[in-house]
């Protein structure tokens, strides 16, 4: 299983990631979660594919 698949497997049926997984992936990538939240729309800040895209996947 790839890293992306592993992260997406934590998401619910709508593709929304749980807060613990979002926090973890941003920590693992030394990326600023608050910056991402400021750039993302309210509908996409917890979307797994959007998060992965933002992090360069």
Secondary structure, DSSP 8 states (H G I E B T S, - for coil): --HHHHHHTTS-TTSB--HHHHHHHHHHTT--HHHHHHHS-TTTTTBHHHHHHHTT-
